[in-house]
């Protein structure tokens, strides 16, 4: 159906930053195509976030510019497609694991 088409396009960016002053989550307000930022892992000043992006926008350049403005070092950034099917399987797996 229609929902599936819009979901197919969603993508996630997994990013690891060195963020001494905890400014990274502020970036969400500045980039309108970000739907959600979730902290996945934290080791000292290095934090790994999952960024959920609306539609099929490539916001890596925006993120790069905002980070450099805020003195946040990007250590790693990778983009991955997200589909509804994978997500529901993952949720079920989490429920029953």
Backbone as CSV, one residue per row, in Angstrom:
resi,resn,N_x,N_y,N_z,CA_x,CA_y,CA_z,C_x,C_y,C_z
1,UNK,0.824,-1.213,0.000,0.000,0.000,0.000,0.851,1.252,0.000
2,UNK,0.205,2.347,0.235,0.859,3.649,0.168,1.858,3.842,1.310
3,UNK,1.492,3.368,2.486,2.363,3.489,3.658,3.717,2.854,3.383
4,UNK,3.674,1.694,2.720,4.906,0.959,2.488,5.855,1.766,1.612
5,UNK,5.306,2.420,0.586,6.153,3.216,-0.307,6.875,4.302,0.461
6,UNK,6.152,4.997,1.339,6.808,6.079,2.065,7.830,5.516,3.056
7,UNK,7.555,4.324,3.574,8.483,3.746,4.549,9.744,3.230,3.874
8,UNK,9.576,2.675,2.674,10.736,2.142,1.944,11.818,3.203,1.820
9,UNK,11.379,4.467,1.687,12.339,5.530,1.403,13.082,5.990,2.644
10,UNK,12.551,5.677,3.803,13.192,6.162,5.014,14.597,5.613,5.133
11,UNK,15.465,6.400,5.684,16.809,5.877,5.878,17.357,6.303,7.216
12,UNK,18.383,5.616,7.615,19.030,5.905,8.876,20.496,6.195,8.623
13,UNK,21.026,7.047,9.458,22.460,7.302,9.441,22.977,6.907,10.814
14,UNK,24.014,6.094,10.806,24.669,5.741,12.062,25.934,6.582,12.123
15,UNK,26.056,7.362,13.178,27.177,8.304,13.240,27.858,8.226,14.602
16,UNK,29.174,8.229,14.564,29.942,8.260,15.805,30.676,9.600,15.853
17,UNK,30.478,10.312,16.946,31.073,11.641,17.066,31.838,11.767,18.378
18,UNK,32.789,12.663,18.361,33.428,13.062,19.609,32.781,14.380,19.998
19,UNK,32.047,14.346,21.081,31.161,15.466,21.410,31.353,15.820,22.881
20,UNK,32.401,16.572,23.164,32.761,16.866,24.555,31.696,17.680,25.274
21,UNK,30.986,18.519,24.524,30.034,19.432,25.177,28.583,19.032,24.967
22,UNK,28.367,17.800,24.540,27.002,17.295,24.351,26.134,18.206,23.494
23,UNK,26.672,18.624,22.375,25.920,19.525,21.509,25.234,18.800,20.369
24,UNK,25.579,17.523,20.187,25.134,16.869,18.956,23.620,16.799,18.824
25,UNK,22.934,16.508,19.914,21.483,16.342,19.810,20.772,17.643,19.441
26,UNK,21.467,18.760,19.644,20.929,20.071,19.256,20.775,20.184,17.743
27,UNK,21.566,19.397,17.032,21.571,19.457,15.571,20.195,19.102,15.002
28,UNK,19.454,18.301,15.742,18.114,17.905,15.296,17.245,19.128,14.997
29,UNK,17.354,20.144,15.851,16.546,21.350,15.643,16.967,22.086,14.369
30,UNK,18.229,21.932,14.007,18.748,22.731,12.895,18.568,22.076,11.536
31,UNK,18.379,20.756,11.514,18.197,20.071,10.231,16.781,19.520,10.186
32,UNK,15.949,20.123,9.335,14.522,19.800,9.388,14.208,18.388,8.897
33,UNK,15.119,17.756,8.158,14.833,16.422,7.630,15.129,15.306,8.630
34,UNK,15.622,15.660,9.800,15.873,14.638,10.822,14.587,14.369,11.580
35,UNK,14.217,13.083,11.623,13.005,12.719,12.342,13.321,12.414,13.806
36,UNK,14.437,11.727,14.015,14.743,11.270,15.367,16.242,11.028,15.509
37,UNK,16.784,11.407,16.653,18.181,11.073,16.964,18.172,10.228,18.237
38,UNK,18.781,9.054,18.160,18.820,8.162,19.315,20.271,7.839,19.654
39,UNK,20.624,7.968,20.910,21.964,7.582,21.358,22.010,6.070,21.498
40,UNK,22.924,5.422,20.769,23.010,3.958,20.837,24.134,3.513,21.762
41,UNK,25.247,4.232,21.714,26.412,3.766,22.472,27.233,4.960,22.926
42,UNK,27.884,4.808,24.060,28.676,5.907,24.600,29.959,5.357,25.197
43,UNK,31.097,5.890,24.753,32.384,5.522,25.338,33.166,6.805,25.549
44,UNK,33.310,7.216,26.793,33.943,8.496,27.112,33.260,9.618,26.329
45,UNK,34.061,10.369,25.540,33.444,11.471,24.789,32.876,11.019,23.447
46,UNK,33.134,9.762,23.083,32.635,9.265,21.801,31.227,8.711,21.952
47,UNK,30.333,9.231,21.121,28.950,8.787,21.195,28.491,8.331,19.816
48,UNK,27.772,7.227,19.788,27.225,6.728,18.528,25.725,6.950,18.535
49,UNK,25.256,7.624,17.496,23.832,7.943,17.376,23.244,7.290,16.144
50,UNK,21.952,7.015,16.229,21.200,6.622,15.045,20.320,7.806,14.693
51,UNK,20.417,8.248,13.443,19.611,9.375,12.983,18.597,8.842,11.985
52,UNK,17.329,9.072,12.261,16.301,8.666,11.308,15.932,9.887,10.472
53,UNK,15.956,9.669,9.157,15.795,10.770,8.219,14.456,10.646,7.504
54,UNK,13.781,11.777,7.345,12.520,11.788,6.615,12.775,11.639,5.124
55,UNK,11.941,10.859,4.471,12.016,10.694,3.019,13.420,10.282,2.587
56,UNK,13.755,10.620,1.338,15.023,10.126,0.811,16.053,11.241,0.729
57,UNK,16.170,12.004,1.773,17.098,13.123,1.771,18.484,12.626,2.208
58,UNK,19.502,13.127,1.533,20.858,12.828,1.998,21.340,14.034,2.793
59,UNK,21.362,13.889,4.100,21.675,15.048,4.941,23.098,14.983,5.493
60,UNK,23.910,14.092,4.916,25.254,13.940,5.480,26.064,15.224,5.412
61,UNK,25.888,15.958,4.318,26.629,17.220,4.186,26.177,18.232,5.237
62,UNK,24.853,18.294,5.443,24.309,19.193,6.476,24.877,18.851,7.848
63,UNK,24.882,17.548,8.135,25.387,17.105,9.436,26.854,17.494,9.577
64,UNK,27.598,17.267,8.498,29.025,17.585,8.514,29.247,19.068,8.830
65,UNK,28.484,19.926,8.143,28.647,21.377,8.336,28.264,21.811,9.750
66,UNK,27.160,21.290,10.244,26.715,21.675,11.595,27.712,21.193,12.646
67,UNK,28.228,19.982,12.451,29.193,19.450,13.416,30.455,20.287,13.456
68,UNK,30.939,20.663,12.280,32.186,21.433,12.294,31.954,22.807,12.926
69,UNK,30.754,23.349,12.737,30.421,24.643,13.353,30.407,24.536,14.880
70,UNK,29.985,23.369,15.391,29.869,23.181,16.837,31.098,22.508,17.441
71,UNK,32.170,22.378,16.627,33.393,21.695,17.085,33.148,20.249,17.510
72,UNK,32.285,19.569,16.787,32.046,18.148,17.025,32.807,17.380,15.948
73,UNK,33.636,16.435,16.363,34.383,15.643,15.376,33.576,14.425,14.977
74,UNK,33.439,14.223,13.678,32.760,13.025,13.182,33.801,11.933,12.990
75,UNK,33.652,10.840,13.703,34.622,9.749,13.594,34.179,8.727,12.551
76,UNK,32.864,8.557,12.431,32.353,7.599,11.456,30.911,7.956,11.124
77,UNK,30.558,7.763,9.841,29.177,8.047,9.452,28.800,7.090,8.345
78,UNK,27.744,6.292,8.574,27.305,5.411,7.497,25.790,5.475,7.327
79,UNK,25.404,5.306,6.075,23.999,5.464,5.716,23.420,4.090,5.421
80,UNK,22.202,3.849,5.889,21.561,2.580,5.541,20.065,2.774,5.314
81,UNK,19.533,2.023,4.364,18.103,2.068,4.093,17.370,1.358,5.222
82,UNK,16.187,1.802,5.486,15.381,1.159,6.512,14.057,0.755,5.889
83,UNK,13.694,-0.504,6.022,12.380,-0.903,5.505,11.516,-1.362,6.658
84,UNK,10.232,-1.220,6.467,9.270,-1.582,7.498,9.369,-3.069,7.831
85,UNK,9.533,-3.893,6.795,9.579,-5.346,7.008,10.712,-5.709,7.965
86,UNK,11.896,-5.180,7.707,13.029,-5.481,8.581,12.746,-5.044,10.009
87,UNK,12.155,-3.868,10.134,11.893,-3.335,11.463,10.928,-4.220,12.236
88,UNK,9.834,-4.656,11.617,8.848,-5.439,12.365,9.446,-6.784,12.788
89,UNK,10.272,-7.373,11.923,10.947,-8.617,12.298,11.862,-8.376,13.490
90,UNK,12.569,-7.261,13.443,13.498,-6.921,14.512,12.741,-6.740,15.843
91,UNK,11.611,-6.053,15.785,10.824,-5.810,16.989,10.323,-7.138,17.561
92,UNK,9.819,-8.027,16.677,9.364,-9.330,17.141,10.499,-10.109,17.779
93,UNK,11.656,-10.036,17.149,12.817,-10.744,17.672,13.151,-10.222,19.077
94,UNK,13.100,-8.917,19.226,13.405,-8.321,20.523,12.378,-8.753,21.586
95,UNK,11.124,-8.855,21.184,10.068,-9.229,22.118,10.251,-10.647,22.633
96,UNK,10.680,-11.545,21.721,10.721,-12.944,22.107,12.106,-13.444,22.487
97,UNK,13.103,-12.616,22.303,14.465,-13.071,22.589,14.689,-13.163,24.107
